[in-house]
């Protein structure tokens, strides 16, 4: 799998519509800082809270990016849009998280801000 110009542009559109912006990232960083120096249980609770906020942020906006998400998966997996719509998204997300090009793209995007 490779990230093409089309797939990167689709990612950019998805990120924009979901509003994964500096403000949201800074909120998550600041929430993470509240766990510093706390006991392990409090740290785990904060990690869960951050995870839930991220999941809620993304899932509450998925309806806005359905077409872009379908196009991205089709482009990334090199399948038709119809095939992409039938794919198990959990498997696709797991694959993306293990894709060095994909994670590198996000690291570069975060570092550029």
C-alpha positions in Angstrom: 0.0 0.0 0.0 1.2 3.5 -0.7 0.1 7.0 0.0 -0.6 8.8 -3.2 -1.3 12.4 -3.9 -5.0 11.5 -4.1 -5.0 9.6 -0.8 -3.0 12.4 1.0 -5.5 15.0 -0.3 -8.4 12.9 0.9 -6.7 12.6 4.4 -6.3 16.3 4.5 -10.0 16.8 3.7 -10.9 14.2 6.4 -8.7 15.9 9.0 -10.2 19.3 8.2 -13.8 18.2 8.3 -13.3 16.2 11.5 -11.5 19.3 12.9 -8.4 17.5 14.2 -6.7 20.8 14.6 -4.1 22.5 16.9 -6.8 23.4 19.4 -8.0 19.8 19.8 -4.4 18.4 19.9 -3.4 21.0 22.5 -6.5 20.1 24.6 -5.4 16.4 24.6 -1.8 17.4 25.4 -3.0 19.5 28.3 -5.2 16.7 29.6 -2.3 14.3 29.4 -0.2 16.7 31.4 -2.7 16.6 34.3 -1.7 12.9 34.9 2.0 13.8 35.4 3.2 12.7 38.8 0.0 10.9 39.6 -0.5 7.3 40.6 -0.8 4.6 37.9 -4.6 4.3 38.2 -5.0 8.0 37.7 -2.7 7.9 34.7 -4.7 5.1 33.2 -8.0 6.9 33.8 -6.6 10.0 32.0 -5.4 7.8 29.1 -8.9 6.3 28.8 -10.4 9.8 29.0 -8.1 11.0 26.2 -8.9 7.9 24.1 -12.6 8.4 24.5 -12.4 12.1 23.6 -10.5 11.2 20.4 -13.0 8.4 19.5 -16.0 10.7 20.2 -14.4 13.6 18.2 -13.8 11.3 15.2 -17.0 9.3 15.3 -19.2 12.4 15.7 -18.0 13.7 12.4 -17.8 10.5 10.4 -21.0 11.3 8.5 -19.4 14.4 7.1 -16.5 12.4 5.6 -18.2 9.2 4.4 -17.4 9.9 0.7 -13.8 10.9 1.4 -13.3 7.9 3.7 -14.7 5.6 1.1 -12.4 7.1 -1.6 -9.4 7.0 0.7 -9.9 3.3 1.5 -10.5 2.5 -2.1 -7.4 4.4 -3.1 -5.2 3.1 -0.3 -6.3 -0.6 -0.7 -6.4 -0.3 -4.5 -10.0 -1.6 -4.7 -13.2 -0.3 -6.0 -15.4 2.1 -3.9 -18.0 -0.7 -3.6 -15.3 -3.1 -2.2 -14.1 -0.4 0.1 -17.5 0.2 1.5 -17.8 -3.5 2.5 -14.4 -3.6 4.3 -14.1 -4.1 8.0 -13.0 -0.6 9.1 -11.4 -2.0 12.3 -9.1 -4.1 10.1 -8.3 -1.1 7.9 -7.5 1.1 10.9 -5.2 -1.5 12.4 -3.4 -1.9 9.0 -3.1 1.9 8.8 -1.6 2.1 12.3 1.0 -0.4 11.3 1.8 1.4 8.0 5.0 3.3 8.3 4.1 5.7 5.5 0.8 6.5 7.0 2.1 7.1 10.6 5.0 9.1 9.2 2.6 11.4 7.3 0.9 12.2 10.5 4.1 12.7 12.5 5.3 15.2 9.8 1.9 17.0 9.8 2.0 17.3 13.6 5.7 18.5 13.6 5.0 21.1 10.9 2.6 22.8 13.2 
